[in-house]
């Protein structure tokens, strides 16, 4: 069943993502009432009615497209952490972040995205990164490349001598030790800055708009879609242990992704130098 599904053109998935955003997210953009915004784990960790409704919409649509699959969504895992265990299991899993960049969404900033990735036994198979307010849809399929708006994506390599622009975990979501390690990127030849929507930062790497990123958390819904997108655009990623990032967790953090292998190694070496 999974092989047959992947052999198709997968446009039904793209349409499902677009429909969920059109029905549940965009009508609420810049229209949220105060009682439709709730703090989860602090003032910077927000969830809205749009997050919940979009995840419910996607859960129904995606499991209908691939019978026998399950959804691991950010909001469902917040309600029941046990759901996360499905990520490395034997059943095909849709990893979903209904509104990546909820803080941007709440603030009326268009820099948010809906992220969907299909995985099986920890392997990333296909992904969709959709920024509805920016009308951007990026799609990647394992071994078949990445596209943005139907056009091939290529991360390329930074120009020799270029100051590397690297998006890093936002200071509001890092502890003192994580800040210390990430500060190793504040050095000659590198210009780190706090990230916005993680999914859109991965898209920026895949497009060659920025050169890399370094993140200190491993929630799969934030990273799965983007990691496949960067890989299929010719980029690279890895952890401080020199291993591929595992979406089921247990990674040596922080980890990094970059436009090419040399840039990745440089970022990881700097992070490792912080001890």
MARRO-815725 format. One line per 8 residues: number of its first residue (from 1); their letters; for each residue y, x, z of N, C-alpha, C. Coordinates in steps of 0.05 Angstrom, whole numbers. Layout:
REM residues N
NUM) a) Y:X:Z:Y:X:Z:Y:X:Z  ...
REM end
This chain:
REM residues 275
1) xxxxxxxx) -24:17:0:0:0:0:25:17:0  26:38:18:50:55:19:54:70:-7  32:81:-18:34:96:-42:44:79:-65  34:55:-67:43:36:-88:73:29:-84  81:25:-59:108:19:-54:127:41:-62  120:66:-55:136:89:-62:136:94:-92  116:85:-106:115:89:-135:135:71:-150  145:51:-136:164:32:-148:192:45:-149
9) xxxxxxxx) 212:29:-158:239:40:-160:255:37:-135  245:22:-115:257:19:-89:285:6:-89  293:-6:-111:319:-19:-112:320:-43:-93  297:-55:-87:297:-77:-68:307:-68:-40  301:-43:-33:310:-33:-7:340:-29:-8  350:-18:-29:379:-14:-31:393:-42:-30  382:-61:-43:394:-88:-42:393:-100:-14  371:-95:0:369:-105:28:390:-92:46
17) xxxxxxxx) 395:-67:42:415:-53:58:443:-65:52  449:-68:26:475:-79:18:478:-108:29  457:-124:28:459:-151:38:464:-153:68  450:-135:83:454:-135:112:483:-128:118  494:-108:105:522:-101:110:541:-123:102  536:-136:79:553:-157:70:553:-181:88  529:-187:99:526:-211:116:535:-207:145  529:-183:156:532:-180:184:554:-159:193
25) xxxxxxxx) 560:-141:176:579:-119:184:607:-124:173  609:-126:147:636:-127:135:652:-152:144  640:-175:148:656:-198:157:669:-193:185  657:-174:200:667:-169:227:685:-143:228  687:-129:206:703:-105:205:732:-112:209  745:-100:229:772:-106:237:776:-135:246  754:-149:252:756:-177:261:741:-181:288  734:-160:301:718:-163:326:734:-174:349
33) xxxxxxxx) 723:-193:363:735:-202:388:727:-183:411  742:-183:432:736:-165:454:708:-169:466  699:-194:467:673:-199:478:650:-193:459  656:-183:435:635:-175:416:631:-145:417  643:-131:435:641:-102:438:631:-96:467  609:-81:470:598:-75:496:593:-45:498  597:-34:522:590:-7:528:560:-5:534  547:15:523:519:19:530:516:40:553
41) xxxxxxxx) 523:65:547:520:86:567:546:99:574  568:86:569:594:97:575:615:87:556  640:95:561:662:84:545:662:92:516  648:114:509:647:123:482:622:114:467  603:102:481:578:93:470:578:63:468  586:53:445:591:24:441:570:11:424  567:-15:428:550:-31:411:566:-57:406  563:-68:382:577:-93:376:557:-114:366
49) xxxxxxxx) 567:-138:363:550:-159:352:541:-152:324  558:-136:309:551:-128:282:527:-110:282  526:-91:301:503:-73:303:477:-89:307  478:-107:326:454:-122:333:445:-141:310  464:-155:299:457:-174:277:447:-159:252  460:-137:245:452:-122:222:424:-110:226  418:-101:250:391:-90:255:370:-112:253  376:-135:263:357:-158:261:353:-166:232
57) xxxxxxxx) 375:-166:216:373:-173:188:356:-152:173  360:-127:179:345:-106:165:316:-106:174  311:-112:199:283:-112:208:267:-133:193  278:-157:190:264:-178:176:261:-171:146  282:-160:134:281:-154:105:262:-131:99  263:-110:114:248:-86:107:218:-90:112  211:-103:134:183:-108:139:171:-127:119  187:-145:108:178:-163:87:173:-148:61
65) xxxxxxxx) 189:-128:56:185:-112:32:160:-94:33  154:-85:57:130:-67:61:114:-79:83  96:-98:78:80:-110:99:64:-89:114  62:-92:140:48:-73:157:66:-50:168  90:-49:158:109:-29:168:123:-39:193  136:-21:208:151:-28:231:178:-16:230  196:-26:246:224:-16:247:229:-3:274  240:21:273:250:34:297:280:35:294
73) xxxxxxxx) 294:16:307:323:15:305:337:23:331  361:33:328:375:43:351:378:22:373  384:-3:365:389:-23:385:363:-33:398  342:-35:382:316:-42:393:305:-22:412  309:4:406:300:25:425:316:25:450  342:18:448:358:16:472:347:-5:491  338:-27:479:327:-49:495:298:-43:505  283:-28:489:255:-21:496:249:7:486
81) xxxxxxxx) 253:27:502:248:55:494:220:61:483  201:45:491:174:49:482:171:47:452  189:32:439:188:29:410:190:56:395  204:75:408:208:100:395:182:115:388  161:109:402:135:122:398:124:117:370  133:97:357:122:90:330:131:111:309  152:126:315:162:145:295:141:165:285  125:175:303:104:194:295:77:182:291
89) xxxxxxxx) 75:155:289:49:142:288:38:140:260  16:125:258:2:122:233:13:100:215  30:83:225:41:61:210:67:69:197  72:61:172:98:67:160:121:56:177  142:72:180:163:64:198:190:66:184  206:45:187:234:45:178:251:54:202  266:75:199:283:85:220:312:76:213  324:60:231:348:45:223:370:50:244
97) xxxxxxxx) 393:57:233:418:56:249:436:36:235  439:12:246:454:-9:232:483:-2:227  496:10:247:524:18:244:526:46:256  524:66:240:527:94:249:557:100:248  568:106:272:597:108:274:609:83:285  595:71:306:605:46:317:634:49:328  640:73:339:667:76:349:688:74:327  681:86:303:699:83:280:701:54:272
105) xxxxxxxx) 678:40:271:678:12:263:695:-4:281  693:0:307:709:-15:327:738:-9:323  745:16:317:773:24:314:785:17:287  770:4:270:780:-4:243:781:18:223  766:40:229:764:63:211:741:58:192  744:62:166:723:56:147:700:77:148  702:98:164:682:119:164:658:113:180  643:92:173:618:85:186:598:79:165
113) xxxxxxxx) 572:79:172:551:76:152:527:61:164  511:50:146:485:39:153:465:59:143  447:67:160:427:88:154:399:76:156  383:81:135:355:72:134:338:95:123  316:101:136:298:121:126:269:111:129  253:114:109:225:107:110:209:132:116  193:132:137:177:155:144:148:147:150  130:167:149:102:162:156:91:187:168
121) xxxxxxxx) 80:184:192:68:207:207:88:230:209  113:223:214:133:243:218:145:255:192  136:247:169:146:257:144:166:237:132  189:248:125:211:232:113:205:227:84  205:202:75:196:195:48:219:185:30  237:170:41:260:159:26:282:151:45  307:153:35:329:145:53:352:133:38  367:117:53:391:103:43:414:107:62
129) xxxxxxxx) 436:117:52:460:121:68:482:104:55  491:83:68:509:65:56:535:62:73  557:68:61:583:65:74:597:41:61  593:17:72:602:-7:58:633:-9:55  648:1:74:677:-1:72:688:20:52  672:40:45:680:60:26:666:56:-1  647:37:-2:632:31:-26:617:56:-36  603:69:-17:586:93:-23:557:87:-16
137) xxxxxxxx) 539:92:-35:511:89:-30:496:114:-40  485:128:-21:469:152:-28:440:147:-22  423:155:-41:394:149:-39:379:176:-43  359:180:-28:342:204:-31:313:196:-30  297:209:-47:268:205:-46:254:232:-46  235:235:-28:221:260:-24:210:271:-51  219:294:-58:210:307:-83:223:297:-108  241:278:-106:254:266:-130:284:269:-130
145) xxxxxxxx) 295:283:-111:324:288:-111:340:267:-96  366:271:-97:385:253:-83:406:245:-103  416:220:-98:437:210:-116:458:196:-100  482:196:-109:505:182:-98:517:164:-120  516:138:-116:525:120:-137:510:124:-163  485:131:-161:468:135:-185:470:163:-198  489:179:-188:493:206:-200:479:227:-182  466:247:-194:452:267:-179:471:282:-159
153) xxxxxxxx) 460:288:-135:475:302:-115:465:331:-114  483:350:-112:476:378:-108:494:391:-88  483:401:-66:499:412:-45:512:438:-54  499:454:-71:509:479:-80:511:499:-57  527:520:-60:531:541:-40:560:546:-36  568:553:-11:596:560:-7:605:584:-24  630:584:-33:640:607:-48:640:632:-30  635:655:-41:636:680:-25:662:683:-10
161) xxxxxxxx) 661:689:16:685:693:32:698:667:42  687:644:34:699:619:43:695:615:73  716:605:86:714:597:114:696:573:115  675:574:130:655:552:131:665:529:148  666:505:136:673:481:151:647:469:162  645:467:188:620:458:201:627:435:220  615:412:216:618:389:235:598:393:258  608:389:282:591:393:306:591:368:323
169) xxxxxxxx) 573:366:342:572:344:361:599:339:373  607:314:373:634:308:384:635:314:414  657:325:422:661:334:450:656:311:470  661:287:462:658:264:480:628:259:486  610:270:470:582:265:474:566:290:481  580:311:491:566:336:498:572:343:527  552:356:540:557:366:567:567:394:566  572:406:589:585:432:590:568:454:576
177) xxxxxxxx) 542:453:580:525:473:568:524:470:538  523:446:528:523:441:499:550:451:487  572:445:501:598:455:491:598:486:490  586:498:510:586:528:511:571:539:487  548:528:481:532:538:458:546:533:432  556:509:428:570:502:404:595:518:400  607:528:422:632:544:420:627:570:406  601:578:403:595:603:388:603:601:359
185) xxxxxxxx) 607:576:349:616:573:321:646:576:318  660:579:340:689:583:339:694:613:336  689:623:313:690:651:307:702:656:279  707:681:273:719:687:247:700:678:224  712:665:205:696:656:182:684:629:184  687:616:208:676:589:212:697:571:224  699:547:214:719:527:225:704:502:234  695:502:259:681:478:269:701:456:275
193) xxxxxxxx) 691:431:273:707:408:280:688:386:290  698:368:308:681:346:318:672:328:295  647:319:296:637:301:275:647:273:278  647:259:256:651:230:256:623:217:255  619:198:237:593:186:233:574:208:224  552:212:239:532:233:232:522:229:204  516:204:196:505:199:170:524:208:148  550:203:152:570:210:131:574:240:132
201) xxxxxxxx) 570:254:154:573:283:154:549:295:139  526:284:141:503:294:125:510:290:95  522:267:88:529:262:61:550:283:52  568:290:70:588:310:63:575:337:57  554:344:71:540:369:65:525:366:39  512:344:34:498:340:9:516:340:-15  541:333:-12:561:333:-33:575:359:-36  572:377:-16:586:402:-16:615:400:-7
209) xxxxxxxx) 621:378:7:648:373:17:653:390:42  632:393:59:632:411:81:608:429:78  607:450:94:586:471:90:562:468:108  566:455:131:543:452:149:550:435:172  530:431:190:534:416:214:515:427:235  522:422:260:506:430:283:507:408:304  484:397:311:483:374:329:465:381:353  472:369:376:459:375:401:442:352:411
217) xxxxxxxx) 438:331:395:421:309:403:402:303:380  380:289:386:359:286:366:350:257:360  366:237:367:359:210:361:352:207:331  328:198:325:319:199:297:336:181:278  347:159:289:363:141:271:389:154:263  399:174:277:423:188:269:418:210:248  393:220:247:388:244:231:368:240:208  349:222:210:327:221:190:338:217:162
225) xxxxxxxx) 355:198:157:365:193:130:380:217:120  397:228:136:414:250:127:398:276:122  378:281:139:362:306:134:348:305:107  337:282:100:324:280:74:345:282:52  368:269:56:389:271:36:398:299:30  402:315:51:410:343:48:388:359:35  363:355:44:341:370:32:338:364:2  340:339:-6:337:332:-34:361:340:-51
233) xxxxxxxx) 384:345:-38:407:356:-52:407:386:-54  385:398:-44:383:427:-46:391:442:-21  398:428:0:406:441:25:382:448:43  389:456:68:368:465:86:375:456:114  355:455:131:359:449:159:338:462:176  344:465:202:325:477:220:335:478:249  318:485:267:324:486:296:327:514:305  336:518:330:339:544:341:313:559:343
241) xxxxxxxx) 291:544:343:265:557:345:255:566:317  271:562:296:263:569:269:243:550:257  243:526:267:224:506:258:238:483:245  224:468:228:236:443:217:242:423:240  262:407:236:269:386:255:247:366:255  237:358:279:216:337:281:229:311:289  226:291:273:239:265:279:227:252:303  202:260:311:190:248:335:200:260:360
249) xxxxxxxx) 217:281:358:229:293:381:217:319:390  227:330:412:217:355:423:228:380:409  252:378:397:264:400:382:279:419:400  281:444:392:298:464:404:327:458:395  344:452:413:371:443:406:392:464:415  415:464:401:422:447:378:407:455:353  408:438:333:397:444:307:419:443:286  413:451:262:434:453:242:424:445:214
257) xxxxxxxx) 442:437:197:437:433:169:460:445:153  454:454:129:475:467:113:469:465:83  489:473:68:487:470:39:465:488:27  460:511:40:439:528:30:426:543:53  404:558:48:389:571:69:405:593:82  421:608:67:437:630:78:458:619:98  471:597:91:490:586:109:477:575:134  454:562:131:438:552:154:432:575:173
265) xxxxxxxx) 422:597:162:414:620:179:439:631:194  461:632:181:485:642:194:494:624:217  493:598:213:500:579:234:481:582:258  454:582:252:435:584:273:436:611:288  442:633:273:445:659:287:469:658:306  490:646:298:513:644:316:507:627:341  493:605:337:485:589:360:466:603:378  447:618:367:428:633:383:442:655:399
273) xxx) 464:666:389:479:687:403:491:678:429  494:651:432:504:640:457:484:640:479  459:647:472:438:648:492:428:621:500
REM end
